[in-house]
Amino acid sequence: MDVSRKLGILVFFGVPAIIGGGIMYALFGSYIPVFIWEVLLVFIAGIYVSR
């Protein structure tokens, strides 16, 4: 996988990180679910980029 494709995947996961983080904060009113959401997305994006 070339570098431009890896960066595209990371950008693709960046949008749900921003939008989803706001939704998680609105639903739960705390930053702990936001951190869990962000870590989950980083883990999934890392799996896609590393292969």
C-alpha positions as CSV (number, residue, x, y, z in Angstrom):
1,M,0.0,0.0,0.0
2,D,1.5,3.3,-1.0
3,V,1.8,6.4,1.2
4,S,-1.0,8.4,-0.4
5,R,-3.5,5.5,0.2
6,K,-2.4,5.2,3.9
7,L,-2.9,9.0,4.3
8,G,-6.3,8.8,2.6
9,I,-7.4,6.1,5.1
10,L,-6.3,8.2,8.0
11,V,-8.2,11.2,6.7
12,F,-11.2,8.9,6.2
13,F,-11.1,7.9,9.8
14,G,-10.5,11.5,10.9
15,V,-14.0,12.7,10.0
16,P,-15.8,10.1,12.2
17,A,-13.3,10.9,15.0
18,I,-14.4,14.6,15.0
19,I,-18.1,14.1,14.4
20,G,-18.3,11.0,16.6
21,G,-16.4,12.7,19.4
22,G,-18.9,15.5,19.5
23,I,-21.8,13.1,19.5
24,M,-20.3,11.1,22.3
25,Y,-19.7,14.2,24.4
26,A,-23.3,15.3,23.7
27,L,-24.8,12.0,24.7
28,F,-22.7,11.3,27.8
29,G,-21.5,14.8,28.9
30,S,-18.0,13.5,29.7
31,Y,-14.7,13.2,27.9
32,I,-14.1,9.5,29.0
33,P,-16.5,8.1,26.2
34,V,-14.8,10.5,23.8
35,F,-11.4,9.1,24.6
36,I,-12.7,5.5,24.3
37,W,-14.2,6.4,20.9
38,E,-10.9,8.0,19.7
39,V,-8.8,5.0,20.9
40,L,-11.2,2.6,19.1
41,L,-10.9,4.5,15.9
42,V,-7.1,4.8,16.1
43,F,-6.9,1.1,16.7
44,I,-9.1,0.3,13.7
45,A,-7.2,2.8,11.5
46,G,-3.9,1.3,12.6
47,I,-5.0,-2.1,11.6
48,Y,-6.0,-0.9,8.1
49,V,-2.8,1.1,7.6
50,S,-0.4,-1.5,8.9
51,R,-1.5,-4.2,6.5
